[in-house]
Amino acid sequence: MGTEVLNHIKFTDELDSTFEENYREDPTLTWQYFGSKTGFFRNFPGIKWDLGEADFDEYDCRKRPWYISAATSPKDIVILIDKSGSMLGILLEIAKHTARTIIDTLGDDDFFNVLAFNDTTSYTEPCFENEGMLVQANADNRKILKDSLDNLKAGGLAEFGIGLKDAFELLDKYKETTIESECNQAIIVITDGASKRHEEIFEQYNEDERVRVFTYLMGREVGGAEAIKWMACNNKGYYTQIATIADVDENVSKYIHVLSRPMVIKQIYNTIWTNVYMDDAASDEGLALMTTVAQPVFDKKNDTAEKGILLGVVGVDVPIVEILKLTPVYKLGARGYPFAITNNGYILFHPDLRPKWGDEIKPNYNSVDLAEVELSDANDTVLQEYVADYNMEMRNAMINTLTGETKIESVMHTSNLTRISVRNNSYFYTFLDETPFSFAIVLVEPFGFYILESTEKYFDDNHMPDTDKLYSDFDVGLENNASVLREAIDWRFNGNVTIARYWPYCSWSTEENKYLRKVALVERLYFSVLDTELAPDCDVDMINHLLLDLTITEEVQNHWETKYAAEDATGSGILTSFLGMRSGLSRWYNNPDFDSAYSFSEDYSETIEEDYYWRAVELGNDSILYSVPLVTDGSTPEINSTIKVTASTIVTFTKNGVGPTVVGTVGFQMLWDELASKVMQSQTCNSENIDCLLLDENGYILFSEDETQVGSPLGKPYLRLMTELVNVSVYQKYQLIDYQGMCSETEVFSSAGSTIFDPFFSITAMVSWWFHQFVMFLVQFSVYDWWYSSTVHAEYLQPQIFSFPCDQSRDYFKLKPESLPFTGFIEEACDSCKLNYSIHEVPKSNLVLVAMDNDCNCDPIEQLDITPTDYNSTDECQRLKVQRHRRRPPQCFNNDIEEDSSDCGGASFIKPSLLLLLACFCLQHLRML
């Protein structure tokens, strides 16, 4: 094996120069690599490999989705595990590990299930017992079936005929359906041997050898090996003997290379694209989401053509951010966005795709279905759960590679899941040729259908600069005076000016990406004039849009300075004035009378993605949006003197009856206590018998006489009132299901670590270790756990928190202005009185004023629980059985009449080394001391 690896490394040396040349031709390329069938991985550009918390490198390119997808066609797999009494002990544990490793090699285009047999056959996951089905190998199903192996127990006699018959019939049942992968079909048998070949079963069910059979023999004994090897060799499969758990990883992947033979023989370079994934090696968060395009690499020697030898897979990572450059959000109108899905309906990119939970990567982030993020309102307080008859017309049309458009009233989580947005969306979708992806653009009414575009270009389509437009009065002598040129560029970005942190104006370096966007852009513009060309990695349209916004807002700074100098801004409590433009430009001016004024860009760096911008857009023309920092999930409110109230409104533009379009947002920030004093000065709220509240459009408290309630949802301190306002339709309640939720549990484990061992215990531990090794290598029966647990005792309990994916229910509220004004009372559970209240809309704002009696005591009821709750609206098993519509990959390679299947495997395991055993003993003994 070592010689083969070295030979593969040698003959791929020239790939480095090829990769380097590719990068010179296309600087947007990130990672280029080759994964060999021998397991070595050649990567460009080279990086220092991070082992994480592991003591050794656990990365195996042959297990990666890009390798497996390029090397094989979609497949239907039945894993058949022998659970008879002869498998008792370590053999069954090796079998479970083998099955789990096989499951890890499956992907979204594959279907599978796991059966276990002795004198009867059963499904390891009881949910499928009565149905008899193959399930899609997505992340959720792979985990469920791997977990189901934990309950597998050995016992009884091995009736191979029953197990094989049930496996073939399961594949036959799905052979003609529209659900399964409809390509390769295989049975993978995991056993410690068979007494006979069961030729009659194979003649009945597999005479044409359409189903390949792969066999894995557990243990060192070879008593039943002949029959097991025959099953594989006479059914175009492969036979492997696995002696220990250490042999599993190296040998499991051999079945993949057998399945690749028909494609290799046909010499077809099947190009595949993977689902989205997080690249652990990406140092910049913006580059972390990737898809890979890959192709197989063949041995093209004539004398080995019939053997179909796969040498490996070559791949290129494509950052999702590069795809998003094709549809920048500033070109889509206010609140517009793009998204893409795979042939399985899973999200490739979408603004509501949340792959991380804090710093933790979610285990199922790349199998989020479109139906789980684009939620239809359906005119119901509880959004419909996904079931087989759910109205999925747009999703299914996109999967079927159709081109079209539709309108849907949809509901989306926003503001870090603290708010919802109800929108009238127009969807325009089509498929991306030669990929498994379909793409859509979403435009949102009423401002999403037009954008402002200047006919005056600062850079033309060839990236050539127009110095007259760029530098105005500074253009004299530019060719001979670089300092004047730099002064002109700096002047455009003078003052409190920033640009959106994550927008791809150019292909930034990691350092530029995080901290130096504006400085880096100034440098690019400076050299663009010196070189008479804007750098090719910059977006000309985006740069032109930004420079246009810089030009039309350049007088705002002087306006703010004059305004603050002429008026008593200190007395009004205003801290900062600001504007945000659709190009990602932000300007702000701090009130010079306040020492505590801060950099606006530190908290609001993403312009049109910020709450003050998009919520103002949804509020509409001639209205002002007011907001305060929210207090959710148990966070503590700020002291009133430091709470900032943000007010913003949109600026629109209409020309010749076309429009309107949103060009930006302007606003200010002020101290909350100044707003509070103005509310309390009103005639209504100044009464001793009246309590007043200001609520926003989602039911959050903007003002209360109890400052600690500011930023909280109304239902937390006033659940009875919130319930009343929902009942009388002042607010509408939405219960949304977050299908990307994460739950956590705390489990307590005993720690078997010891502190100071006495000599007797050390001797006992040493003897037990040697006895364990002896038993492992001679009889393959594990007594180590029993032996060792009798000598090492738990010293303390160590709680650990485990997180796992789950569906979570969250309650949201949306104001219904058409129900206002409203006056009512609450009588239930009150002291022989009525709690009168009145609610009125604050004109041209997102606020309502609630005035209520404070002299009527009513029994409090429980507060609103604002934390998400686990949601299981239907039986979990029923959900597992739902097969969503999908599209098969267009190409399949499952058979070739020229295939030479004579190479069908043999025994393969790691031989014990005395020196290795001694080294392990020393290491184990040192750790115990």
Secondary structure as UniProt FT lines:
FT   HELIX           2..11
FT   TURN            12..14
FT   HELIX           15..25
FT   TURN            27..28
FT   STRAND          32..36
FT   TURN            37..38
FT   STRAND          41..44
FT   TURN            52..53
FT   HELIX           61..63
FT   HELIX           65..71
FT   STRAND          75..82
FT   HELIX           85..87
FT   TURN            88..89
FT   HELIX           90..104
FT   TURN            108..109
FT   STRAND          111..117
FT   STRAND          121..123
FT   HELIX           126..128
FT   TURN            129..131
FT   STRAND          135..136
FT   HELIX           139..148
FT   HELIX           149..151
FT   HELIX           160..175
FT   STRAND          184..191
FT   HELIX           199..205
FT   TURN            207..208
FT   STRAND          211..218
FT   TURN            223..224
FT   HELIX           225..233
FT   TURN            234..236
FT   STRAND          238..242
FT   HELIX           245..247
FT   HELIX           248..252
FT   HELIX           254..259
FT   HELIX           261..266
FT   STRAND          272..273
FT   STRAND          277..278
FT   TURN            280..281
FT   HELIX           285..287
FT   STRAND          289..298
FT   HELIX           302..307
FT   STRAND          310..319
FT   HELIX           320..324
FT   TURN            325..326
FT   HELIX           329..331
FT   TURN            334..335
FT   STRAND          337..341
FT   TURN            343..344
FT   STRAND          346..349
FT   TURN            351..352
FT   STRAND          356..357
FT   TURN            358..359
FT   STRAND          360..361
FT   TURN            363..364
FT   HELIX           365..367
FT   HELIX           370..372
FT   STRAND          375..376
FT   TURN            378..379
FT   TURN            388..389
FT   HELIX           393..399
FT   TURN            400..401
FT   STRAND          404..414
FT   TURN            415..418
FT   STRAND          419..431
FT   TURN            433..434
FT   STRAND          438..444
FT   TURN            445..449
FT   TURN            461..462
FT   HELIX           467..471
FT   HELIX           472..475
FT   TURN            476..480
FT   HELIX           482..492
FT   STRAND          497..499
FT   TURN            501..502
FT   HELIX           510..514
FT   HELIX           517..530
FT   TURN            531..532
FT   TURN            536..537
FT   HELIX           540..552
FT   TURN            553..555
FT   HELIX           556..566
FT   TURN            567..568
FT   HELIX           569..572
FT   STRAND          574..581
FT   TURN            582..583
FT   STRAND          585..590
FT   TURN            592..593
FT   TURN            595..596
FT   HELIX           600..603
FT   HELIX           607..609
FT   HELIX           611..619
FT   TURN            621..622
FT   STRAND          624..627
FT   TURN            633..634
FT   HELIX           640..642
FT   STRAND          644..655
FT   TURN            656..657
FT   STRAND          658..671
FT   HELIX           672..680
FT   TURN            683..686
FT   TURN            688..689
FT   STRAND          690..695
FT   TURN            697..698
FT   STRAND          700..704
FT   HELIX           707..709
FT   TURN            710..711
FT   TURN            714..717
FT   HELIX           719..727
FT   TURN            728..729
FT   STRAND          731..738
FT   TURN            739..740
FT   STRAND          742..751
FT   HELIX           759..778
FT   HELIX           784..789
FT   TURN            790..791
FT   STRAND          796..805
FT   STRAND          808..815
FT   HELIX           817..819
FT   STRAND          822..826
FT   TURN            828..829
FT   STRAND          835..841
FT   TURN            843..844
FT   STRAND          848..853
FT   STRAND          869..870
FT   HELIX           876..881
FT   TURN            897..898
FT   STRAND          905..907
FT   HELIX           914..928
//
